[in-house]
Amino acid sequence: KKKEKSAKKAALDSGGKKPTKTKEIKFGAAVEQGDFNRKIEQLIKHLTKGHSVKVTIMAKKREMNLNPTCVKDLQISVFDRLEKYVTKDSSRKLPGFAQFRYQVVFTPKANIAEIISKEEALKRIAEEEGLSEELMKTKINL
């Protein structure tokens, strides 16, 4: 551990960039809405820290037999929620025996902190005025 720490410190001292970490979050095909929202919040938290995020969507064969588009639907909903925060690096289907897996790697956009601060200000104003966020967005034209 001492060697790793000294190597990182030497890289930082020599003017190198701070090493970015890749975080991984897994979604099952039958994820509930509350769990989905919590995982999206975790993704956004990791992205604001500058980490890239690997999202793995998994489905078992019986889930795919019941709903053949469950992985694709979940993939679309994840990307729709993260669209303004990230750029999509790569995506691929992973081989598996009894599971169908799909992986996507996201990296944060450069102005993610600015986007999140605007959203927090919008929520605060909406709470103070008692308006919904959609009305505030149309009022401010974000």
C-alpha positions, -999 to 999 in steps of 0.1 A, spaced: 0 0 0 29 24 7 42 18 -28 9 26 -43 4 58 -22 39 70 -30 34 63 -67 2 83 -67 18 111 -48 47 112 -72 24 113 -102 5 142 -86 37 161 -77 51 157 -112 21 177 -126 1 147 -136 -37 146 -135 -55 132 -105 -63 96 -114 -100 91 -121 -118 61 -108 -144 40 -125 -174 32 -104 -198 4 -113 -235 2 -106 -256 -28 -116 -293 -27 -125 -315 -58 -126 -341 -60 -153 -369 -61 -127 -357 -30 -107 -384 -11 -88 -388 26 -93 -375 36 -58 -344 15 -63 -339 29 -98 -341 65 -85 -317 58 -57 -291 42 -81 -295 72 -105 -288 96 -76 -257 75 -67 -246 77 -104 -250 115 -104 -230 118 -71 -201 98 -86 -202 118 -118 -200 151 -98 -169 139 -82 -154 134 -116 -155 96 -117 -165 77 -148 -193 52 -142 -198 17 -157 -235 7 -157 -243 -30 -161 -279 -40 -169 -286 -77 -162 -315 -99 -170 -321 -136 -164 -334 -158 -191 -369 -161 -176 -372 -123 -174 -362 -120 -210 -388 -147 -220 -415 -127 -202 -404 -93 -215 -379 -95 -244 -373 -57 -244 -367 -52 -207 -329 -47 -210 -334 -22 -239 -361 -3 -220 -340 0 -189 -310 11 -210 -331 38 -226 -345 50 -193 -311 52 -177 -296 72 -205 -327 95 -206 -321 103 -169 -284 109 -173 -284 125 -207 -276 160 -196 -248 149 -172 -228 124 -193 -213 114 -225 -215 78 -236 -181 62 -240 -188 27 -250 -214 1 -249 -213 -37 -254 -233 -69 -248 -215 -92 -224 -216 -130 -230 -234 -150 -204 -249 -184 -200 -282 -178 -181 -281 -140 -180 -282 -113 -206 -260 -84 -198 -254 -50 -213 -226 -26 -202 -223 11 -208 -195 34 -197 -204 70 -190 -180 99 -184 -191 132 -168 -195 163 -189 -172 192 -182 -199 215 -169 -217 190 -147 -212 211 -115 -229 241 -132 -258 220 -144 -264 206 -109 -262 240 -92 -288 253 -116 -311 224 -108 -307 229 -71 -315 266 -74 -345 258 -94 -358 233 -68 -352 259 -40 -371 286 -59 -400 262 -67 -403 253 -30 -403 289 -19 -429 300 -44 -450 268 -41 -448 260 -78 -439 228 -96 -405 224 -112 -421 221 -147 -437 255 -142 -405 270 -130 -386 256 -160 -411 272 -184 -409 304 -164 -371 306 -165 -368 289 -199 -340 264 -189 
